[in-house]
Amino acid sequence: MSSKKGGQRQSGNPAKRTGNPATTPAGGPYTARQKFEQRSAPAILMLSRLPRWAFPILMAIVLVAGLMIPNQIIGGLLLLILVGFLAWLTALSWPMLTTSGRILRVITILAALAVAYARFTGSFKS
């Protein structure tokens, strides 16, 4: 089964595959989604240049540091940085996610946000 359509590769974006004119402006103004993707492109390019193991290790270090640092403000800030990064990646991948993938990511972000809140309020002590 070929992924080509009319001699061109088919887009991975479902909105572009359907040819919906509201999401693919032909010379018109960019949508907020397209602006967001364009502004995120340099950071994604930088992340793609890292070794495959570096990013998960870095996120694990931020998570453990956020949970283990005795200072609850610094720990909470580290966890909020992690939450922000997870939310950013979720927003970038949102059009490609299935419903179950969307639900799982939202639950993960909410759980991390709850832990960050607990760190700030002192409910969660290392």
C-alpha positions in Angstrom: 0.0 0.0 0.0 1.5 3.3 -1.1 1.5 6.4 0.9 1.8 8.5 -2.2 -1.1 10.4 -3.6 -0.8 11.9 -7.1 3.0 11.5 -7.1 3.5 13.3 -3.8 3.9 12.1 -0.3 0.7 12.3 1.8 0.8 14.7 4.7 0.9 13.3 8.2 -1.5 16.0 9.3 -5.1 14.7 9.0 -6.4 18.2 8.4 -4.1 18.6 5.4 -5.0 15.2 4.1 -8.7 16.2 3.9 -7.8 19.4 2.1 -9.8 21.5 4.5 -9.3 25.1 3.3 -9.7 26.5 6.8 -6.5 24.8 7.9 -4.4 25.2 4.8 -4.3 28.8 3.7 -3.2 29.3 0.1 -1.3 32.5 0.4 -3.6 33.7 3.2 -2.8 34.6 6.8 -1.3 31.9 9.0 -3.5 30.3 11.7 -2.5 30.4 15.3 -1.6 26.7 15.1 0.7 27.3 12.2 2.4 30.2 14.0 2.8 28.1 17.1 4.4 25.3 15.0 6.7 27.7 13.2 7.9 29.3 16.5 8.5 25.8 17.9 10.5 24.6 15.0 13.9 25.8 16.1 13.5 24.2 19.5 12.3 20.9 18.0 15.3 21.0 15.6 17.6 21.5 18.5 16.1 18.6 20.4 16.3 16.4 17.3 20.0 16.9 17.2 20.5 15.5 20.7 21.4 11.9 21.2 18.2 9.8 21.7 19.1 9.0 25.3 19.9 12.6 26.3 16.3 14.0 26.4 14.7 11.3 28.6 17.7 11.4 31.0 17.5 15.2 31.3 13.7 15.0 32.0 14.3 12.3 34.6 16.9 14.5 36.3 14.6 17.5 36.4 11.8 15.3 37.8 14.0 13.7 40.5 15.6 17.0 41.4 12.1 18.6 41.7 11.0 15.9 44.0 14.1 15.6 46.1 15.4 19.1 46.6 14.7 20.2 50.2 13.7 23.7 49.2 10.0 23.5 48.2 10.0 26.6 46.0 12.9 25.4 43.9 11.5 21.9 43.7 8.1 23.3 42.7 9.7 25.5 40.0 11.6 22.5 38.5 8.3 20.6 38.4 6.5 23.5 36.8 9.2 23.6 34.1 8.6 19.9 33.5 4.9 20.5 33.3 5.3 23.4 30.9 7.5 21.3 28.7 5.1 18.4 28.7 2.2 20.8 27.8 4.2 22.2 25.0 5.0 18.8 23.5 1.4 17.8 23.9 0.2 20.9 22.1 2.5 20.2 19.2 1.4 16.6 18.8 -2.3 17.2 19.5 -3.6 17.0 15.9 -1.9 13.6 15.5 -3.0 12.0 18.8 -5.9 9.6 19.1 -8.6 10.3 21.7 -7.0 7.9 24.2 -3.6 9.5 23.6 -5.0 12.9 24.3 -6.7 11.7 27.5 -3.5 10.1 28.7 -1.4 13.2 28.1 -3.9 15.5 29.8 -4.0 13.2 32.9 -0.2 13.1 33.0 0.0 16.9 32.8 -2.7 17.3 35.5 -0.9 14.8 37.8 2.4 16.5 37.4 0.7 19.9 38.1 -0.8 18.4 41.2 2.6 17.2 42.4 4.1 20.7 41.7 1.3 22.3 43.7 1.9 19.9 46.5 5.6 20.9 46.5 4.8 24.6 46.6 2.3 24.2 49.5 4.5 21.9 51.5 2.1 19.0 51.3 4.8 16.9 49.6 8.1 16.9 51.5 11.3 15.2 50.3 
